[in-house]
């Protein structure tokens, strides 16, 4: 009886023993992520510039970073910078004092790029041009100064310059085609209609450099100066308009504007 019981316990165990000793197939193993394995190999990094930006991200960015700037003319423009202009005038005058007129010419021209119609730069540029025997341009420059500031501190010297140069010119009027004046006047009147008094002032000053006795140009310049609140100067050019055309409707408008300016200034 005991033998039969012992045999009954041993027999099931012996039948399962070979199966337990058999190795398990790879597919039957439990998939556990192993620890401390080396990281997977990374992809080869993309080429980058010194800032870390990918050069091949877009062709447009690459061209902007390495290619020439677009030809839109913006890089040729000079920002309005009166401090830079004043420095250029100072350096230009230094060169003039040492009779280096070519260097003075460059600096004074540059001053007018940073501050168009600057009276001081205009006068000293004319003086430099006269020294270099650029008589036409010097004549225009002296007259331009008188247009910008008719009663300025260098007005007397400008008048003297005009008198010196008149015998040297074949024609007392500076060169300039009527078509140019018409275009300049049109630009100025367009700006004036849009209340862009600064741009209008620039255009009418250019027009008067070519035709200083034009009553319309004098009247329009006065209007632009009035818009800029430069009332004393505006009154001068309204008076000039009256001198050239005393009986026209424009003259009546000029008289009315002079009266208004007198009232505002208390004169």
C-alpha positions in Angstrom: 0.0 0.0 0.0 2.8 2.4 0.9 4.7 1.4 -2.3 1.7 2.1 -4.4 1.2 5.6 -2.8 4.9 6.4 -3.3 4.8 5.3 -6.9 1.7 7.5 -7.5 3.6 10.6 -6.3 6.9 9.9 -8.2 5.3 9.1 -11.5 3.8 12.5 -12.4 7.0 14.3 -11.3 9.1 12.1 -13.5 6.9 12.6 -16.5 7.2 16.4 -16.3 11.0 16.4 -15.6 12.2 16.1 -19.3 9.9 19.0 -20.4 11.3 21.3 -17.7 14.9 20.4 -18.7 14.4 21.2 -22.4 15.7 24.7 -23.3 13.1 27.2 -24.3 13.1 28.6 -27.8 14.0 32.2 -28.4 10.5 33.0 -29.4 9.2 31.7 -26.0 11.5 33.9 -24.0 10.1 36.9 -22.2 11.4 40.1 -23.9 12.9 42.4 -21.3 14.9 45.4 -22.3 18.5 44.9 -21.3 20.2 47.4 -19.1 23.5 49.3 -19.7 23.6 48.6 -23.4 25.4 51.2 -25.6 23.1 53.9 -27.1 22.1 53.4 -30.7 24.3 54.9 -33.3 23.3 58.5 -34.1 22.8 59.7 -37.6 25.5 61.8 -39.1 25.0 65.4 -38.1 24.0 68.0 -40.8 26.5 70.6 -41.7 26.0 73.9 -39.9 27.5 77.3 -40.1 29.3 79.1 -37.3 26.0 80.2 -35.7 24.7 76.6 -35.6 22.1 77.1 -38.3 21.7 74.3 -40.8 22.9 75.5 -44.1 20.7 73.1 -46.0 17.5 74.0 -44.2 16.3 76.2 -47.1 18.2 77.4 -50.1 16.8 80.9 -49.4 18.4 81.1 -46.0 21.7 79.9 -47.4 21.6 82.6 -50.1 20.7 85.3 -47.6 23.6 84.3 -45.3 26.3 83.9 -48.0 25.1 85.5 -51.2 24.9 89.1 -52.2 22.1 91.3 -50.8 19.1 91.7 -53.1 19.5 94.5 -55.6 16.7 96.7 -54.3 18.7 99.9 -53.9 18.2 100.1 -50.1 21.9 99.6 -49.4 22.6 102.8 -51.4 20.4 105.0 -49.2 21.8 107.1 -46.4 19.7 107.6 -43.2 19.0 111.2 -42.1 21.7 111.9 -39.6 22.4 115.6 -38.8 25.2 114.7 -36.4 27.0 112.7 -39.0 26.5 115.6 -41.5 27.9 118.1 -39.0 31.0 115.9 -38.5 31.5 115.7 -42.2 31.3 119.5 -42.5 33.9 119.9 -39.7 36.3 117.5 -41.4 35.6 119.1 -44.8 36.5 122.5 -43.5 39.7 121.1 -42.0 40.7 119.8 -45.4 39.8 123.2 -46.9 42.1 124.9 -44.4 44.9 122.7 -45.5 44.1 123.1 -49.2 43.2 119.5 -49.7 40.1 120.4 -51.8 39.5 117.0 -53.2 39.2 115.4 -49.8 37.0 118.4 -48.7 34.8 117.8 -51.7 34.2 114.2 -50.8 33.3 115.0 -47.1 31.0 117.9 -47.9 29.1 115.9 -50.6 28.7 113.1 -48.0 27.4 115.6 -45.5 24.6 116.5 -47.9 23.7 112.8 -48.3 23.1 112.6 -44.6 21.3 116.0 -44.4 20.0 117.3 -47.7 19.8 121.0 -48.1 22.1 121.7 -45.1 22.9 125.4 -45.5 26.4 125.2 -44.1 27.5 122.2 -46.1 26.0 123.8 -49.3 28.0 126.9 -48.8 31.3 125.2 -48.1 30.8 122.8 -50.9 30.3 125.7 -53.3 33.5 127.3 -52.0 35.4 124.1 -52.5 34.0 123.7 -56.0 35.1 127.3 -56.8 38.7 126.4 -55.7 38.6 123.4 -58.0 37.3 125.6 -60.9 34.0 123.8 -61.0 32.4 127.2 -61.6 28.9 126.1 -62.7 28.4 124.0 -59.7 29.9 126.6 -57.3 27.5 129.2 -58.7 24.5 126.9 -58.1 25.8 126.2 -54.6 26.0 129.8 -53.6 22.6 130.5 -55.0 21.3 127.4 -53.2 22.5 128.7 -49.9 20.6 131.9 -50.5 17.5 129.9 -51.3 17.8 127.8 -48.1 18.6 130.7 -45.8 18.3 134.1 -47.6 19.5 136.1 -44.7 21.8 133.5 -43.1 25.2 134.2 -41.6 26.9 133.3 -44.9 24.5 135.1 -47.2 27.0 138.0 -47.8 29.8 135.6 -48.7 27.4 133.8 -51.0 26.4 137.0 -52.8 30.1 137.8 -53.2 30.7 134.4 -54.6 27.9 134.9 -57.2 29.5 138.2 -58.3 32.9 136.6 -58.6 31.6 133.7 -60.8 29.3 135.6 -63.1 32.0 136.8 -65.4 33.3 133.2 -65.7 30.0 131.7 -66.8 28.8 131.9 -70.4 25.3 132.2 -69.2 24.4 133.7 -65.8 21.7 131.1 -65.4 23.0 127.7 -64.2 22.5 124.8 -66.6 19.2 123.0 -66.5 16.5 121.9 -68.9 12.9 123.1 -68.6 11.7 119.6 -68.7 13.8 118.9 -65.5 12.2 121.9 -63.8 8.7 120.7 -64.7 9.4 117.2 -63.3 10.9 118.6 -60.1 7.9 121.0 -59.7 5.5 118.2 -60.3 7.2 116.1 -57.6 7.1 119.0 -55.2 3.4 119.8 -55.8 2.5 116.1 -55.3 4.3 116.0 -52.0 2.7 119.3 -51.0 -0.8 117.9 -51.8 0.0 115.0 -49.4 1.2 117.4 -46.7 4.8 115.9 -47.0 6.3 119.4 -46.5 9.9 118.1 -46.1 9.9 116.4 -49.5 8.1 119.4 -51.1 10.7 121.7 -49.6 13.6 119.6 -51.1 11.9 119.7 -54.6 11.2 123.4 -54.6 14.7 124.2 -53.5 16.0 122.2 -56.5 13.7 124.0 -58.8 14.8 127.4 -57.6 18.4 126.5 -58.1 17.6 126.2 -61.8 15.0 129.0 -62.1 15.4 131.3 -59.2 13.0 134.0 -60.6 10.1 131.6 -61.1 7.2 133.1 -59.0 5.4 129.7 -58.8 8.4 128.0 -57.4 8.9 130.8 -54.9 5.3 130.6 -53.8 5.4 126.8 -53.5 8.6 126.9 -51.5 7.0 129.4 -49.2 4.0 127.1 -48.7 6.3 124.2 -47.8 8.2 126.3 -45.3 5.0 127.5 -43.8 4.0 123.8 -43.4 7.3 123.2 -41.7 6.5 126.1 -39.3 9.5 128.0 -40.6 7.4 131.2 -40.9 10.1 133.8 -41.2 11.6 132.1 -44.2 8.2 131.4 -45.7 7.4 135.2 -45.5 10.6 135.9 -47.5 9.6 133.7 -50.4 6.0 135.0 -50.4 7.5 138.5 -50.8 9.7 137.2 -53.6 6.7 135.9 -55.4 5.1 139.3 -55.1 8.2 140.9 -56.6 8.1 138.7 -59.7 4.3 138.7 -60.2 2.6 141.5 -58.2 -0.8 141.5 -59.9 -1.7 137.9 -60.2 -4.1 135.8 -58.1 -1.1 134.1 -56.7 0.1 137.5 -55.5 -3.2 138.0 -53.7 -2.7 134.6 -51.9 0.8 135.5 -51.1 -0.3 138.8 -49.5 -2.9 137.0 -47.4 -0.4 134.5 -46.2 2.1 137.2 -45.3 -0.7 138.9 -43.3 -1.4 135.7 -41.4 2.3 135.1 -40.7 2.6 138.7 -39.4 -0.4 138.2 -37.1 1.1 134.9 -35.8 4.6 136.4 -35.2 3.2 139.7 -34.0 5.0 141.7 -36.6 
